[in-house]
């Protein structure tokens, strides 16, 4: 499917195609491509252009390199370039590489001029039903605005159960495991009411993530 992405872009670039020809070009990409980028309206390419931030301007902003298959029939796919469209890259991986999910990658921001906010980096976490973006600029802003006594990694509400031990509050499902706990900022915690439990709930600061 990834090998056919360039062919799909070429078809989108051909403004001379009649609707029947456009449909034929889409069909020629194969059933697997059609299943991954299922049309959302009358235009057969509507599902494919949906991975782009601007569907009217479907440009990858990167080069796709697909290696030859190895002995186990697996292939390496490389995404590289100087002006990579991060959202398009994430959307392509989510649609075309479902068996690899969850998946993530990092990226760097660079510039040929020394200007504020032109450098840094970020990460993308791709799941079957969600794409999460994070960046160093947001982390820097958060660190600068944090008070000295503020919980750096957030707060959770905990209570102790006689049989299950420590339980942690999830705003949607109630008390349960730590990995499902709702994480509050200091400001959110200041305006939140502690839930009712047999053992008085209390706020706990989360430790920094493991390196």
C-alpha angles and dihedrals in degrees: 000000000000090000088058096053093089090051089052091051090050091053091050090050092055103090091178094071117114117221091260091050091047090053090049092052090051092048090050089062088071139244095282091056090047091051093050094045100033113182116256095196141004093301107087091212095052093102092050097049088050090080091066124085088226110034089191090060107040104186123149097204089208143071121250117215118186117191124214117272117268129220090283092051091248120135133201117233120199126197113193142152145118098256102035117179097226095193093051091048091051093046092050093051092047093052101037104034105043093148090060095057134150089051136155144184140186129225137193130226116216138169138187092228128062099242129147115261093013095106134058135075146237148201139237127210113197122199130170092261103022145039117206123198126196134171144189092240091063091046091050092050091049092049093049093050096044117107117235092249096043121118102254098204100034137259134271132194114241135186132178121239119199093227105027101034120217116014127187130215123250113188092219104038106022126233119358144113123350093242090063096044122125110244116217130198118227090259093050092047091052090060098039126097117224112244122243117261139155089254116046107260118230139190118257125190115230117237120236115277118268114265 
